[in-house]
Amino acid sequence: MDYIKQVKEIEKYFKDNEKEEKDFKIGVEFEHFIIDKDSLKTISYYGDNGVEETLEELVSKGWKDTYEGKYLLGLNKNGTTITLEPGSQFELSIGARKDIKEIEKEYFNVLNEIVPILERKNQALITIGYQPETKISDIKILPKQRYAYMYEYFKKRGAFAHNMMKGTASLQVSFDYKSEEDYIRKFKLANIISPVIYAIFDNAFYFEGETWNKRNLRTHIWENCDSDRCGIVDIALDKDFGYKKYAEYILNRPPIFIDDGEELYYTGNKPYKEIFNIDDYSIEELEHVLTMFFPDVRTKKYVEVRMMDSVPYPLNFSAIALLKGILYDEKNINNIYNYIGDIDILDTNKAKGDIIEKGLDGKLKDKTIYEIAKYIIEIAKSGLNEEEREYIIPLEKMISEKKTPYDITRDKDSISKKEALDWCIVNNLVNIEK
C-alpha cells in the first residue's frame, strides 16, 4: 500500500466536498429513546408493540423501507431518514437545509406521524442523554451486522463502550466548509469549545435506572469507550492540522469492519492503511470508514459537531442556532478565538474532566465554562437573522439561571422520576385527537 497516495486520496475527498458560501446548509440528526409511558422502560426492537412494528406502521404512511435480511431497520421520505441505533434508539436525520425554520417544520412533520402511533401503544419518544430506566444488560442489540461487529470489538475496549452503543442519545449538527482554511478554523474552534457544548447541553441525570451523582454522563461514557476513535481528535489543535492530518488520523486507526457498498467484512484491529486500496475502492467504502470514528467533532463531507446530549424542544433548536451563529460567521469565529486564547489538547481534556466533577463551574484554562457559555451565546446572536435569534432565547434563559437540562430534571426528581422527565417527553409537543 502506498501511504502517501492513500493520504492524498482522502485529502482529495475532503477538497471535493468544499461548498460555496452561498450554498452552506445545516444537517441535523436527532436521537430519541422510545419508552413505555408508565414504567419508563426502553421499548425493544423485537416483539409485539416493538420498534420494528412502529416502523412498519410508518411504511403504511408512505415511508420507503430498508431491510437487512428479514429485519426492517430504516425508513426514508422526502430527504428525511429514520434509522435505529444499537439499543433501538430512534434517530431522525433531516436532509441539509439552509434555514433552521425548515428543519423545525420537517421535525414536527415526522413527530405528527409517529407520535399518534406511539400513543396508541402507551409509548413515548423521550429526549435525554441516557435511557432512563432499563439496564444495559436487558437491552437486546439491534439485528444489524455492523452493530454485531462493533459490539464484539468493543468487548476489549473501554469500560463504557456498550453503554455508549445501547444507552446514549445525542443531537448532532453538521456544517459545510468552503476551503481548507475555513475547514480548519471551524474544526478547531468546535473542538476548543467542546467542553462548553458538552456542559451546557448536559441532559443525563439518570444512569442505569439510578441518579448519576456527577455531571456530564455522556462525556464520561465517551471518554471510557475507545481511545482509538472517541474523544477529541488528538491532532486537532496542532498548528499544522488540516485535511492531511485528518486523513492520517483515519488511516492509522482500525475501522473495525469495511462496507464497500456490496458486502461487510470484519477487519478487527487492522488499521485502515493496511486495507485501503486506492486502485480498487468505492466512495461508499471511504464514507463508511469516516463514520466508524466517533470523535467529538468529526469530518465527513462536512464538519459534524457531536457533543450535545439529546435535549427537548426548544433547546435542541437552541443548539442548532448557537452553532450556526458561531460557525457560519467569520467575525464570531475570530472573536471567540480571541476571547478564549491559546488552547491545546491538554487544556480541553482537562476541562472535560472538570465538567464531569463541577459542571458549569468547571474551567477551560483560566475561564469558567459558565463564563464562556454566556459569552458564546451572546455573540452567536449577531451571526443570526432576527427570526433565528429567537431560537437562542430558551438556552439564554436557562444559562442566565446557571442551569443545564441536568439541573431542570434534578430539581423535579424529589417528586418522582416520571415528573422529572415529563419535560423531555416529545409526545407533549403534538396535539393528539382523543
C-alpha positions in Angstrom: 0.0 0.0 0.0 1.3 3.5 -0.9 0.7 5.5 2.2 1.4 8.9 0.6 -1.1 8.2 -2.2 -3.7 7.0 0.4 -3.4 10.3 2.3 -3.7 12.3 -0.9 -6.8 10.3 -1.9 -8.6 11.1 1.3 -7.4 14.7 1.2 -9.0 14.9 -2.3 -12.3 13.6 -0.9 -12.4 16.5 1.6 -11.3 19.0 -1.1 -14.0 17.8 -3.5 -16.7 18.4 -0.8 -16.0 22.1 -0.3 -19.0 24.3 -0.9 -19.5 27.9 -1.9 -20.7 30.0 1.0 -24.0 30.8 -0.7 -24.7 27.0 -0.7 -24.0 26.4 3.0 -26.6 24.4 4.8 -27.1 22.7 8.1 -27.7 19.0 8.7 -29.2 17.6 11.9 -29.6 14.2 13.5 -32.0 13.9 16.4 -31.7 10.8 18.6 -34.6 9.7 20.9 -35.5 6.8 23.1 -38.8 5.1 22.7 -40.1 4.2 26.2 -43.2 2.8 27.9 -45.0 5.8 29.4 -45.8 4.1 32.7 -42.6 2.2 33.5 -40.2 4.4 31.6 -38.5 1.3 30.3 -36.9 1.2 26.9 -39.1 -0.4 24.2 -37.3 -3.3 22.4 -37.0 -3.6 18.7 -38.5 -7.0 18.9 -41.9 -8.4 19.6 -45.5 -7.1 19.9 -45.6 -3.3 20.0 -41.8 -3.3 19.4 -39.9 -0.6 17.5 -39.9 -2.7 14.3 -43.7 -2.8 14.4 -43.8 1.0 14.7 -41.6 1.3 11.6 -44.0 -1.0 9.7 -46.8 1.4 10.6 -44.9 4.3 9.2 -44.4 2.4 5.9 -48.1 2.5 5.5 -47.9 6.3 5.7 -45.6 6.5 2.6 -42.2 5.9 4.1 -39.8 3.8 2.0 -38.5 0.8 3.9 -34.9 -0.5 4.2 -34.3 -4.1 5.2 -31.3 -6.1 6.3 -32.2 -9.7 5.8 -35.7 -10.1 7.2 -35.5 -7.1 9.5 -36.9 -3.6 8.8 -34.2 -1.2 10.0 -34.7 2.1 8.3 -37.1 4.4 6.5 -36.8 7.5 4.3 -39.2 10.0 2.8 -38.6 13.4 1.2 -34.9 13.5 2.1 -35.6 12.6 5.7 -34.2 9.3 7.1 -35.2 7.3 10.1 -32.6 4.8 11.4 -32.1 2.9 14.6 -29.1 2.9 16.9 -27.8 -0.3 18.5 -30.2 -0.2 21.5 -33.1 0.7 19.2 -32.7 4.4 19.8 -34.8 6.3 17.2 -32.7 8.6 15.0 -34.2 11.2 12.8 -31.8 12.6 10.1 -33.2 15.6 8.3 -31.6 16.4 5.0 -29.5 19.6 5.0 -31.4 22.8 4.9 -30.4 26.5 4.7 -32.8 27.7 7.4 -33.5 26.5 10.9 -37.2 27.0 10.4 -37.2 24.5 7.5 -35.5 21.9 9.8 -38.1 22.7 12.5 -41.0 22.2 10.1 -39.7 18.8 9.0 -39.0 17.7 12.6 -42.7 18.4 13.5 -43.9 16.7 10.3 -42.3 13.5 11.4 -43.5 13.9 15.0 -47.0 14.3 13.8 -46.8 11.0 12.1 -45.0 8.9 14.7 -46.4 10.2 18.0 -50.1 9.1 17.4 -48.7 5.6 16.6 -46.8 5.5 19.9 -49.7 7.0 21.9 -51.9 4.0 20.9 -49.2 1.7 22.4 -48.8 3.8 25.6 -45.3 4.7 24.4 -43.4 7.9 24.1 -40.4 9.5 22.4 -38.1 11.0 25.0 -35.1 13.3 24.5 -32.4 12.6 27.2 -28.7 11.8 27.1 -29.1 8.3 28.7 -32.0 5.9 28.7 -34.0 6.4 32.0 -34.7 3.0 33.5 -33.7 -0.2 31.7 -30.4 -1.8 32.5 -28.0 -2.1 29.5 -27.8 -5.8 30.1 -31.5 -6.0 29.5 -31.5 -4.2 26.1 -31.1 -6.6 23.1 -28.9 -5.2 20.4 -30.4 -4.4 17.1 -30.2 -7.2 14.4 -27.7 -5.3 12.2 -24.4 -6.8 11.2 -22.4 -3.7 11.7 -23.6 -3.5 15.3 -22.7 -7.1 15.9 -19.2 -6.4 14.7 -18.9 -3.3 16.9 -20.4 -5.0 19.9 -17.8 -7.8 19.8 -14.9 -5.5 19.1 -15.8 -3.1 22.0 -15.7 -6.0 24.5 -12.0 -5.4 24.6 -12.1 -1.6 24.6 -13.3 0.9 27.2 -15.5 0.0 30.2 -18.5 2.0 28.9 -18.3 1.1 25.2 -21.5 -0.9 25.4 -23.2 1.8 27.4 -22.4 4.2 24.6 -23.9 1.8 22.0 -27.1 0.9 23.8 -27.7 3.6 26.3 -26.9 7.1 25.0 -28.7 9.5 22.7 -27.4 12.8 21.2 -28.0 15.7 18.9 -25.6 16.1 16.0 -25.3 19.2 13.8 -23.3 19.4 10.6 -21.8 22.4 8.8 -20.2 23.0 5.4 -16.8 24.5 4.7 -15.6 26.5 1.7 -11.9 25.8 1.8 -9.3 24.0 3.8 -8.6 27.2 5.8 -12.3 27.5 6.5 -12.5 23.8 7.5 -9.5 24.1 9.8 -11.0 27.2 11.6 -14.4 25.6 12.1 -13.0 22.2 13.1 -10.5 23.6 15.6 -13.0 26.0 17.2 -15.6 23.3 17.6 -13.0 21.2 19.4 -11.8 24.1 21.6 -15.3 24.8 22.8 -16.3 21.1 23.1 -16.2 21.1 26.9 -18.5 24.1 26.9 -21.0 22.5 24.5 -20.9 19.2 26.5 -21.6 21.1 29.7 -24.5 23.4 28.6 -26.4 20.5 27.0 -25.8 18.0 29.8 -29.1 16.1 30.0 -28.4 12.8 31.8 -29.4 12.8 35.4 -30.1 9.0 35.5 -27.7 6.2 34.8 -28.8 2.5 34.8 -32.0 3.5 36.5 -30.4 5.4 39.4 -29.4 9.0 39.8 -25.9 10.0 38.4 -24.1 11.8 41.2 -21.7 13.6 39.0 -22.3 15.7 35.8 -21.9 15.2 32.1 -22.5 11.4 32.0 -22.2 11.2 28.2 -18.8 12.9 28.4 -17.7 10.3 30.9 -19.0 7.4 28.8 -17.3 8.7 25.6 -14.0 9.2 27.5 -14.2 5.5 28.5 -15.3 4.0 25.2 -12.5 3.6 22.7 -9.4 5.8 22.7 -8.8 5.0 19.0 -12.0 6.6 17.8 -13.6 8.8 20.5 -12.9 12.0 22.4 -11.1 14.9 20.8 -9.1 14.1 17.7 -5.6 14.2 19.2 -4.0 16.3 16.5 -7.0 18.7 16.0 -5.3 21.6 17.7 -1.9 21.1 16.1 -0.6 24.1 14.2 -0.3 22.1 11.0 -3.8 20.5 11.3 -5.7 20.2 8.0 -7.1 17.7 5.5 -3.8 15.7 5.6 -3.7 15.3 9.3 -7.3 14.1 9.5 -6.6 11.7 6.7 -3.7 10.3 8.7 -5.9 10.1 11.8 -8.3 7.8 9.8 -5.6 5.7 8.1 -3.7 4.9 11.3 -6.7 3.5 13.2 -8.9 0.4 12.8 -12.3 0.9 11.2 -13.5 -2.5 12.8 -15.2 -3.6 9.6 -15.5 -2.5 6.0 -18.6 -1.8 4.0 -17.8 -1.3 0.3 -21.4 -0.9 -0.7 -21.8 -4.6 -1.6 -20.6 -6.6 1.4 -19.5 -6.2 5.0 -16.4 -7.9 6.3 -14.7 -7.7 9.7 -11.2 -6.2 9.9 -10.6 -6.1 13.7 -7.5 -4.3 14.9 -6.1 -3.8 11.4 -5.6 0.0 10.6 -7.2 1.4 7.5 -3.8 2.0 5.8 -3.4 -1.8 5.6 -6.8 -2.1 4.0 -7.3 0.9 1.8 -6.6 0.0 -1.8 -6.7 3.3 -3.7 -6.8 1.4 -7.1 -9.9 -0.5 -6.2 -12.2 1.1 -3.7 -15.6 2.7 -3.7 -16.7 6.0 -2.3 -19.2 4.0 -0.2 -16.2 2.3 1.4 -14.4 5.5 2.3 -17.6 7.2 3.5 -18.3 4.2 5.7 -14.9 4.3 7.2 -15.3 8.0 8.1 -18.4 7.1 10.0 -16.6 4.4 12.0 -14.8 7.0 14.1 -16.8 8.9 16.7 -14.8 11.9 17.9 -16.4 15.0 19.5 -16.0 16.7 16.1 -15.9 14.6 13.0 -15.0 15.2 9.4 -17.1 13.7 6.6 -18.5 15.8 3.7 -18.9 18.4 6.4 -17.9 19.2 9.9 -20.1 17.3 12.3 -20.5 18.6 15.9 -21.4 15.7 18.2 -21.2 16.8 21.8 -24.8 17.7 22.7 -26.9 15.3 24.7 -30.4 14.7 23.2 -32.3 17.6 24.7 -36.0 18.5 24.5 -37.6 21.1 22.2 -37.0 24.0 22.0 -33.4 23.6 23.5 -32.5 21.3 20.6 -33.1 24.1 18.2 -31.2 26.5 20.5 -28.2 24.2 20.0 -28.6 24.4 16.2 -28.9 28.2 16.3 -26.0 28.6 18.7 -23.6 26.6 16.5 -24.9 28.3 13.3 -24.4 31.7 14.8 -20.8 30.8 15.6 -19.6 28.6 12.8 -21.2 30.4 9.9 -20.0 33.9 10.9 -16.3 34.7 10.3 -16.3 37.6 12.8 -17.7 35.4 15.5 -15.1 32.7 14.9 -12.4 35.4 15.3 -14.0 36.9 18.4 -14.3 33.5 20.2 -10.7 32.6 19.3 -9.5 35.9 20.8 -11.7 35.6 23.9 -10.6 32.1 24.8 -7.0 32.5 23.9 -4.5 29.7 23.1 -5.9 26.3 23.9 -4.2 23.0 23.4 -5.3 19.4 23.7 -4.3 19.1 27.3 -6.5 22.1 28.2 -9.5 20.7 26.5 -9.1 17.2 28.0 -8.5 18.7 31.5 -11.7 20.8 31.0 -13.7 17.7 30.1 -12.6 16.0 33.3 -13.5 19.2 35.2 -17.1 19.4 33.8 -17.8 15.9 35.0 -17.0 16.9 38.5 -18.2 20.6 38.5 -20.5 21.1 35.6 -20.7 24.8 34.6 -18.2 25.7 37.4 -15.6 23.7 35.6 -12.8 25.6 33.9 -11.3 25.8 30.4 -7.9 27.1 31.1 -8.4 30.4 33.1 -12.2 30.9 32.4 -15.2 29.0 33.9 -17.4 27.1 31.5 -20.3 29.3 32.7 -18.4 32.5 31.7 -17.6 31.1 28.3 -21.1 29.8 27.8 -22.6 33.3 28.4 -20.1 34.8 26.0 -20.7 32.5 23.1 -24.5 32.6 23.5 -24.4 36.4 23.4 -22.0 36.5 20.4 -23.9 33.8 18.4 -26.9 36.1 18.2 -25.1 38.5 16.0 -24.5 35.7 13.4 -28.2 35.0 13.1 -31.1 36.9 11.4 -33.9 38.3 13.6 -36.1 35.2 13.1 -33.3 32.7 14.0 -32.2 34.7 17.1 -35.5 33.7 18.7 -34.3 30.1 18.8 -31.4 31.1 21.2 -33.7 32.6 23.8 -34.6 29.3 25.7 -30.9 28.5 26.0 -30.0 32.0 27.0 -32.7 32.0 29.8 -31.5 28.6 31.1 -27.9 29.6 31.3 -28.7 33.0 32.8 -30.2 31.0 35.7 -26.9 29.0 35.8 -28.8 25.8 34.9 -28.4 22.9 32.5 -31.0 20.3 31.5 -29.5 18.1 34.1 -30.5 20.7 36.8 -34.0 21.0 35.5 -34.6 17.3 35.8 -32.8 17.1 39.2 -35.0 19.8 40.6 -38.1 17.8 40.0 -36.7 14.4 40.9 -37.9 14.7 44.5 -41.5 14.5 43.2 -40.9 11.4 41.0 -38.8 10.3 38.1 -41.8 10.5 35.8 -42.5 14.1 36.8 -38.8 14.9 36.5 -38.6 13.6 32.9 -42.0 14.9 31.7 -40.5 18.0 30.1 -38.4 15.7 27.9 -41.3 13.7 26.5 -41.7 14.6 22.8 -45.3 13.4 22.7 -46.2 16.5 24.7 -45.4 18.6 21.6 -48.1 17.0 19.4 -51.9 17.5 19.7 -53.4 14.1 19.7 -57.1 13.7 18.8 -58.7 11.6 21.6 
